[in-house]
């Protein structure tokens, strides 16, 4: 009886050892993985990762978390407005450290100063492909390197200087965006049914004059009517 009892237990132990890597691999699967490092000058006691409807406390300087689509709430629109951010609380007030834009194509995010600067430059105006180009832009990398140093030189209560610096920085980032976006603009007036989806590589300027005219919607209706007639 004793021998008959020990054998199944031994076999079960072997089964668990063999299956453990497979089980771990299944639990590690996720929609989007977010990685990053908390800067050394920021204490960990009030640092957290913020998504659409969830705050995750950070316990280590180097972190990696999995999120599902419900946590991120990324919509299938042409230009989504979802982000993930690393923040800390100072006197009870949240202060952003890094941020990154999220898209339906996003599988992994590496939060750092460049993703934060690219997100600021896009300002909810970029699709996935334009955002990727922003991340690789030299001007974005340069701004991510110089802006924090310029900001550190200013006193925390010198609001006039802070506003002036931020305004100057925004102008530079808008210039970078305009130069990048103009290459990918769709001519809506000539192609009224060319409505880009979330996977399109083109950048659609919704506030473009042609796209805000009533004639645009009239042509769209006419095109749809001819298509179904």
Secondary structure, 3 states (H helix, E strand, C coil): CHHHHHHHHHHHHHHHHHHHHHHHHHHHCCCEEEEEECCCCCCHHHEEEECCCCEEECCCCEEEEEECHHHHCCCCCCCCCEEEEEEEEECCEEEEEEEEEECCCCCEEEECHHHHHHHHHHCCCCCHHHHHHHHCCHHHHHHHHHHHHHHHCCCCCCHHHHHHHHHHHHHHHHHHHHHHHHHHECCCCCCCCCCCCCCCCCECCCCCHHHHCHHHHHHHHHHHHHHHC
